[in-house]
Amino acid sequence: MASLTPSTPLNSAKTPIDQNQGTHRKLFAVLPDLFLEQSVIGLSLICLFNLPFSEAFKEISLVGGMIASLLLLLEHRQTGRFFIRLLTVGWPVFLFVGVSFASGVHSINTFEGLRGAWGDLETLMGLILFSTLLNVERSPGRIRKWMLMAILSGTFSGAAVGLFRIWNEHRPFLGMMNLGDKNTTAQFLSFLFLIVFFFHSQKNRWNIPFSLFVVLYPILAVFLFLTHSRTFLIAVPVALLVMIAVLKWWKTLAVVGGFLFCLLVGTAVSPTLRWEVQTVIHPMSDGSFESRYPTWEGAIRMWKAHPFLGVGPDNFHMPNIHSIYHLPDYAAHGHNVFFNLLGEYGALGVIAFFLWLTVWVKTAVSGLGSGRLPPASLALCLGTMVNLLIGGIAHPMWGGSTSLLLMLAMALSLFPDPVLIENSPNPQGRIA
């Protein structure tokens, strides 16, 4: 039986359904194969569109897409192979979700803790759904272009609402419709920027016009600037430089350098831009960074009281947690990826999270070395790591649509274009 790999998509005519009988015996006669396949594609695209736009539609399409994915895998008798393959590279995500539910049950705010654990389960659903989607379509370029268009359409729609609120309500910062908070919006946009660059690196194979990216980069940069989350003015350029170095795009490196030079020139004529750059270079100058110290101290107190499982997912904002651990009123989360995980999930959550990062990097590096994965896969992986760790100095970088975007980046990195796999030394395209 053919294994579930990028070079053997689920709907491939070469995929046997029942070797014993020699015929395609349908498990779900009322749900024909084509309907299941189109359901997975359609619900996935709806989910991607609604990541920055609508929380309700995002959750409905995610759960529905997850169910359709499982039915499709059962229909093709690929469930075992798929989950063995996914567990090989994503087992820390499964472990993290298990820790999350244990932490939720352990929390003094059990209901809120289990709500947070459900959010982490949705993250796992996203990994399964996006990984299934990338194995469904016989035409890899087409499905990936649809994915890009879906998430960009949702981003522009969510940003349009945010821009209207800036104009109508005189808000000083951009917060997209479903993301709301400016820092959450900045986290989302930073990872989206790297995913767009990954698509840029594959534009010729997937027949995506270069002109699209010429238009996209300035728009996304403006959106990111309007959030005024200054950490990402460092994190995103550094992450892009890492991706460019992995891809060996030296001409692009010169273009990025020219853009940064223009940014510095702009500081001479724009007081607003000058203030942003100055506070990036001197983060202590406006008190924003120092205000995070009491939150970090509170996270350490949480960890000392509950060293293994923390106080429970999504519990940082709870009034009784604030009272018990002497947190400031503005501490809705840990304002740091490490302290946020340590306080809410405990040491076990931190270990599971960093195991996920380690396994992903190890898989991407070994895959490139053996020819199983292309350079673009490693570039996306390392760019995501750099953005996560630099941005994580001042932001939680986990939860909600941001977590789902991380799962999308992981799936794109580890399930690359089948054409790339077929041209590699290992034509089976196995993920180690």
C-alpha positions as CSV (number, residue, x, y, z in Angstrom):
1,M,0.0,0.0,0.0
2,A,1.3,3.5,-0.9
3,S,2.3,5.5,2.1
4,L,0.9,8.9,2.9
5,T,3.5,11.3,1.5
6,P,3.5,14.5,-0.5
7,S,4.2,12.4,-3.6
8,T,1.2,10.2,-3.0
9,P,-1.8,12.4,-2.3
10,L,-4.9,11.0,-0.8
11,N,-6.9,11.2,-4.0
12,S,-4.2,9.8,-6.2
13,A,-5.5,7.1,-8.6
14,K,-2.4,5.0,-7.5
15,T,-3.6,4.8,-3.9
16,P,-5.1,1.4,-3.3
17,I,-8.2,1.3,-1.1
18,D,-8.6,-2.4,-0.5
19,Q,-5.9,-4.8,-1.7
20,N,-7.7,-7.9,-0.4
21,Q,-10.8,-7.4,-2.5
22,G,-9.0,-5.6,-5.4
23,T,-11.9,-3.1,-5.6
24,H,-12.6,0.4,-4.1
25,R,-15.0,-0.5,-1.3
26,K,-16.5,2.7,0.2
27,L,-16.7,2.9,3.9
28,F,-19.2,5.7,3.8
29,A,-21.5,5.2,0.8
30,V,-23.5,8.3,1.6
31,L,-20.4,10.5,1.7
32,P,-18.7,9.9,-1.6
33,D,-14.9,10.4,-1.8
34,L,-15.1,13.6,-3.8
35,F,-17.5,15.2,-1.3
36,L,-15.1,14.4,1.6
37,E,-12.2,15.7,-0.3
38,Q,-14.0,19.0,-1.2
39,S,-15.2,19.3,2.3
40,V,-11.7,19.2,3.7
41,I,-10.5,21.7,1.1
42,G,-13.5,24.1,1.6
43,L,-13.6,24.0,5.4
44,S,-9.8,24.5,5.6
45,L,-10.0,27.5,3.4
46,I,-12.9,28.9,5.4
47,C,-10.8,28.4,8.6
48,L,-7.8,30.1,7.1
49,F,-9.9,33.1,6.0
50,N,-11.4,33.5,9.5
51,L,-8.1,33.2,11.5
52,P,-7.9,37.1,11.6
53,F,-11.6,37.7,10.8
54,S,-14.2,35.7,12.8
55,E,-13.7,33.5,15.8
56,A,-17.0,31.7,15.5
57,F,-16.6,30.7,11.9
58,K,-13.0,29.8,12.5
59,E,-13.9,27.3,15.2
60,I,-16.9,25.8,13.3
61,S,-14.8,25.3,10.1
62,L,-11.9,24.0,12.1
63,V,-13.9,21.3,13.9
64,G,-15.9,20.5,10.8
65,G,-12.7,20.2,8.7
66,M,-11.1,18.0,11.4
67,I,-14.1,15.6,11.2
68,A,-14.0,15.6,7.4
69,S,-10.2,14.9,7.5
70,L,-10.7,11.9,9.7
71,L,-13.5,10.5,7.5
72,L,-11.3,11.0,4.4
73,L,-8.4,9.2,6.0
74,L,-10.7,6.3,7.0
75,E,-12.1,6.2,3.5
76,H,-8.6,5.8,2.1
77,R,-7.4,3.5,4.8
78,Q,-4.6,5.9,5.6
79,T,-5.5,6.8,9.2
80,G,-2.7,4.7,10.7
81,R,0.0,5.7,8.3
82,F,-1.0,9.4,8.5
83,F,-0.9,9.5,12.3
84,I,2.3,7.5,12.6
85,R,3.9,10.0,10.2
86,L,2.4,13.0,12.0
87,L,3.4,11.7,15.4
88,T,7.0,11.2,14.2
89,V,7.4,14.9,13.7
90,G,4.6,16.3,15.8
91,W,4.5,14.2,18.9
92,P,5.5,17.1,21.2
93,V,2.3,18.9,20.1
94,F,0.2,16.0,21.2
95,L,2.2,15.9,24.5
96,F,1.7,19.6,25.0
97,V,-2.1,19.2,24.6
98,G,-2.1,16.4,27.1
99,V,-0.2,18.6,29.6
100,S,-2.6,21.4,28.8
101,F,-5.6,19.4,29.8
102,A,-3.9,18.0,32.9
103,S,-3.1,21.6,33.8
104,G,-6.7,22.7,33.2
105,V,-8.0,20.0,35.5
106,H,-5.4,20.9,38.1
107,S,-6.3,24.6,38.0
108,I,-8.2,26.3,40.8
109,N,-10.3,27.8,37.9
110,T,-11.1,24.5,36.4
111,F,-13.6,25.8,33.9
112,E,-11.3,28.5,32.6
113,G,-8.4,26.1,32.5
114,L,-10.3,23.6,30.4
115,R,-11.4,26.4,28.1
116,G,-7.8,27.2,27.6
117,A,-7.0,23.5,27.1
118,W,-9.7,23.3,24.4
119,G,-7.9,26.1,22.6
120,D,-4.7,24.0,22.6
121,L,-6.7,21.1,21.3
122,E,-7.9,23.3,18.5
123,T,-4.2,24.0,17.7
124,L,-3.7,20.2,17.4
125,M,-6.8,20.0,15.2
126,G,-5.2,22.7,13.0
127,L,-2.0,20.7,12.5
128,I,-4.0,17.6,11.5
129,L,-6.3,19.5,9.2
130,F,-3.6,21.5,7.4
131,S,-1.4,18.4,7.1
132,T,-4.3,16.5,5.6
133,L,-5.1,19.3,3.2
134,L,-1.5,19.4,1.9
135,N,-1.9,15.7,1.0
136,V,-5.4,15.8,-0.5
137,E,-4.9,17.7,-3.8
138,R,-3.2,16.2,-6.8
139,S,-2.2,19.7,-8.0
140,P,0.0,21.0,-5.2
141,G,0.4,24.5,-6.7
142,R,-3.4,25.0,-6.9
143,I,-4.2,24.1,-3.3
144,R,-1.3,26.2,-2.0
145,K,-2.4,29.2,-4.0
146,W,-5.9,28.8,-2.6
147,M,-4.5,28.6,0.9
148,L,-2.5,31.8,0.4
149,M,-5.4,33.7,-1.1
150,A,-7.7,32.5,1.7
151,I,-5.5,33.7,4.5
152,L,-4.6,37.0,2.7
153,S,-8.3,37.7,2.1
154,G,-9.1,37.2,5.7
155,T,-6.2,39.4,6.7
156,F,-7.2,42.3,4.5
157,S,-10.9,41.9,5.6
158,G,-9.9,41.9,9.3
159,A,-7.5,44.8,8.8
160,A,-10.2,46.8,7.0
161,V,-12.3,46.6,10.1
162,G,-9.3,47.6,12.2
163,L,-8.5,50.6,10.0
164,F,-12.1,51.7,10.1
165,R,-12.0,51.6,13.9
166,I,-8.8,53.7,13.9
167,W,-10.6,56.3,11.8
168,N,-14.0,56.1,13.4
169,E,-13.1,55.5,17.1
170,H,-9.7,57.4,16.9
171,R,-7.8,54.3,18.1
172,P,-4.0,54.8,18.1
173,F,-3.2,51.2,17.1
174,L,-4.3,48.6,14.5
175,G,-6.2,45.6,15.9
176,M,-7.6,43.2,13.4
177,M,-11.3,42.1,13.7
178,N,-10.8,38.6,15.3
179,L,-7.5,39.5,16.9
180,G,-8.5,42.7,18.5
181,D,-5.5,43.5,20.6
182,K,-2.6,45.2,18.8
183,N,0.0,42.8,20.2
184,T,-1.9,39.8,19.1
185,T,-2.4,41.3,15.7
186,A,1.4,42.0,15.5
187,Q,2.2,38.4,16.4
188,F,-0.1,37.1,13.7
189,L,1.2,39.5,11.1
190,S,4.8,38.6,11.9
191,F,4.3,34.9,11.3
192,L,2.2,35.6,8.2
193,F,5.0,37.8,6.8
194,L,7.3,34.7,7.0
195,I,4.7,32.4,5.4
196,V,4.2,34.8,2.5
197,F,8.0,34.9,2.0
198,F,8.0,31.0,1.9
199,F,5.3,31.2,-0.8
200,H,7.5,33.7,-2.6
201,S,10.4,31.3,-2.5
202,Q,8.1,28.7,-4.3
203,K,6.5,31.1,-6.7
204,N,7.9,29.5,-9.9
205,R,6.8,25.9,-8.9
206,W,3.4,27.0,-7.9
207,N,2.9,29.5,-10.7
208,I,2.4,32.5,-8.4
209,P,3.1,35.9,-10.1
210,F,6.0,37.9,-8.5
211,S,4.0,41.1,-8.8
212,L,1.7,39.7,-6.1
213,F,4.6,39.8,-3.6
214,V,5.7,43.3,-4.7
215,V,2.3,44.5,-3.7
216,L,2.0,42.4,-0.5
217,Y,5.2,43.2,1.3
218,P,4.6,47.0,1.6
219,I,1.0,46.4,2.7
220,L,1.9,43.9,5.4
221,A,4.8,46.1,6.5
222,V,2.4,49.1,7.0
223,F,-0.1,46.9,8.9
224,L,2.7,45.7,11.2
225,F,3.9,49.2,11.7
226,L,0.4,50.4,12.6
227,T,0.3,47.9,15.5
228,H,3.2,49.8,17.1
229,S,4.5,46.5,18.6
230,R,8.1,47.5,18.3
231,T,9.6,44.1,19.1
232,F,8.6,42.9,15.7
233,L,10.5,45.7,14.0
234,I,13.5,43.7,15.0
235,A,12.1,40.1,15.0
236,V,10.7,40.1,11.4
237,P,13.7,41.6,9.6
238,V,16.1,39.3,11.4
239,A,13.9,36.3,10.7
240,L,13.7,37.3,7.0
241,L,17.5,37.6,6.9
242,V,17.9,34.1,8.3
243,M,15.5,32.8,5.6
244,I,17.3,34.6,2.9
245,A,20.6,33.2,4.1
246,V,19.3,29.6,4.1
247,L,17.9,30.2,0.5
248,K,21.2,31.9,-0.6
249,W,19.2,34.7,-2.1
250,W,22.0,37.3,-2.0
251,K,20.3,39.7,-4.4
252,T,17.2,39.7,-2.2
253,L,19.5,40.4,0.8
254,A,20.7,43.6,-1.0
255,V,17.0,44.6,-1.5
256,V,16.2,44.1,2.1
257,G,19.3,46.0,3.1
258,G,18.1,48.8,0.8
259,F,14.7,48.8,2.5
260,L,16.3,49.1,5.9
261,F,18.4,52.0,4.7
262,C,15.3,53.7,3.5
263,L,13.7,53.1,6.9
264,L,16.7,54.8,8.6
265,V,16.5,57.8,6.2
266,G,12.8,58.0,7.0
267,T,13.5,58.5,10.6
268,A,15.2,61.8,9.7
269,V,11.9,63.3,8.3
270,S,9.2,61.5,10.3
271,P,8.9,62.2,14.0
272,T,6.6,59.2,14.5
273,L,9.0,56.8,12.7
274,R,11.9,58.3,14.6
275,W,10.2,57.6,17.9
276,E,9.5,54.0,16.9
277,V,13.1,53.4,15.9
278,Q,14.6,55.1,19.0
279,T,12.4,53.0,21.3
280,V,13.5,49.9,19.5
281,I,17.1,50.7,20.1
282,H,16.5,51.9,23.7
283,P,13.5,49.8,24.9
284,M,13.7,51.2,28.4
285,S,13.1,54.8,27.2
286,D,9.2,54.7,27.4
287,G,8.7,52.4,30.3
288,S,6.8,49.8,28.3
289,F,9.5,47.1,28.7
290,E,10.1,47.7,32.4
291,S,6.3,47.4,33.0
292,R,6.6,43.7,32.2
293,Y,8.9,43.0,35.1
294,P,6.0,42.7,37.7
295,T,4.3,40.2,35.3
296,W,7.4,38.1,35.0
297,E,7.8,38.1,38.8
298,G,4.2,37.0,39.2
299,A,4.7,34.1,36.7
300,I,7.7,32.9,38.7
301,R,5.5,33.0,41.9
302,M,2.9,30.9,40.0
303,W,5.5,28.4,39.0
304,K,6.9,28.1,42.5
305,A,3.4,27.4,43.8
306,H,2.6,24.9,41.0
307,P,5.9,23.8,39.5
308,F,4.8,21.0,37.3
309,L,1.4,22.1,35.8
310,G,1.2,25.8,36.5
311,V,-2.1,27.6,37.3
312,G,-3.9,26.4,34.2
313,P,-4.1,27.5,30.5
314,D,-5.5,31.0,29.9
315,N,-5.6,31.8,33.6
316,F,-3.2,34.8,33.7
317,H,-6.1,37.2,33.4
318,M,-8.3,35.7,36.2
319,P,-9.0,38.1,39.1
320,N,-8.2,35.5,41.8
321,I,-4.9,34.7,40.1
322,H,-4.1,38.4,40.1
323,S,-4.9,38.6,43.8
324,I,-3.0,35.5,44.9
325,Y,0.1,36.1,42.9
326,H,0.1,39.9,43.1
327,L,-0.1,40.7,39.4
328,P,-0.6,44.1,38.0
329,D,-4.1,44.9,36.5
330,Y,-2.8,44.9,32.9
331,A,-1.3,41.4,33.1
332,A,-3.7,39.6,30.8
333,H,-0.9,37.2,29.9
334,G,2.8,36.7,30.7
335,H,4.3,39.2,28.2
336,N,7.0,36.7,27.5
337,V,6.7,33.3,25.9
338,F,8.8,31.5,28.5
339,F,7.2,33.1,31.6
340,N,3.7,32.8,30.1
341,L,4.2,29.0,29.6
342,L,6.0,28.6,33.0
343,G,3.2,30.3,34.9
344,E,0.2,28.8,33.1
345,Y,1.5,25.3,32.1
346,G,4.4,24.8,34.6
347,A,7.7,23.0,33.9
348,L,6.0,20.2,31.9
349,G,4.4,22.6,29.5
350,V,7.7,24.4,28.9
351,I,9.5,21.1,28.3
352,A,6.8,20.0,25.8
353,F,6.8,23.3,24.0
354,F,10.6,23.4,23.5
355,L,10.6,19.7,22.5
356,W,8.2,20.7,19.7
357,L,10.6,23.4,18.5
358,T,13.6,21.0,18.8
359,V,12.0,18.2,16.9
360,W,10.8,20.6,14.1
361,V,14.2,22.1,13.6
362,K,15.9,18.6,13.8
363,T,13.5,17.3,11.2
364,A,14.0,20.2,8.8
365,V,17.8,20.1,9.1
366,S,18.0,16.4,8.6
367,G,15.5,16.5,5.8
368,L,17.5,19.1,3.9
369,G,20.7,17.1,4.5
370,S,19.3,13.9,3.1
371,G,17.3,15.5,0.2
372,R,13.9,14.7,1.7
373,L,13.1,18.4,2.2
374,P,14.0,21.5,0.1
375,P,15.8,24.6,1.4
376,A,12.6,26.5,1.6
377,S,11.3,24.1,4.3
378,L,14.4,24.8,6.5
379,A,14.1,28.5,5.8
380,L,10.5,28.7,7.0
381,C,11.3,26.6,10.1
382,L,14.3,28.7,11.2
383,G,12.6,32.0,10.3
384,T,9.7,31.0,12.5
385,M,12.0,30.0,15.3
386,V,13.8,33.3,15.2
387,N,10.6,35.3,15.1
388,L,9.2,33.2,18.0
389,L,12.2,33.6,20.2
390,I,12.9,37.3,19.6
391,G,9.2,38.3,19.7
392,G,8.8,36.0,22.7
393,I,11.0,38.3,24.8
394,A,8.0,40.7,25.2
395,H,5.0,38.7,23.9
396,P,3.4,35.3,24.7
397,M,3.5,34.2,21.0
398,W,1.0,31.4,21.7
399,G,-2.7,31.0,21.7
400,G,-5.7,31.4,19.4
401,S,-5.1,32.2,15.7
402,T,-1.4,32.7,16.3
403,S,-1.0,29.0,17.4
404,L,-2.9,27.9,14.3
405,L,-0.7,30.0,12.1
406,L,2.3,28.2,13.7
407,M,0.7,24.9,12.9
408,L,0.2,26.0,9.3
409,A,3.9,27.0,9.1
410,M,4.9,23.6,10.4
411,A,2.7,21.7,8.0
412,L,3.9,23.8,5.0
413,S,7.5,23.2,6.1
414,L,7.2,19.4,6.5
415,F,4.8,18.7,3.6
416,P,6.5,20.5,0.7
417,D,5.8,20.5,-3.0
418,P,5.7,16.9,-4.4
419,V,7.7,17.9,-7.4
420,L,10.6,18.9,-5.1
421,I,10.3,15.5,-3.4
422,E,10.2,13.6,-6.6
423,N,13.4,15.4,-7.8
424,S,15.2,14.6,-4.5
425,P,17.5,11.6,-4.0
426,N,14.7,10.0,-2.0
427,P,11.7,9.8,-4.3
428,Q,9.4,8.4,-1.5
429,G,9.4,11.8,0.2
430,R,9.4,10.3,3.6
431,I,9.5,12.6,6.6
432,A,12.1,11.4,9.1
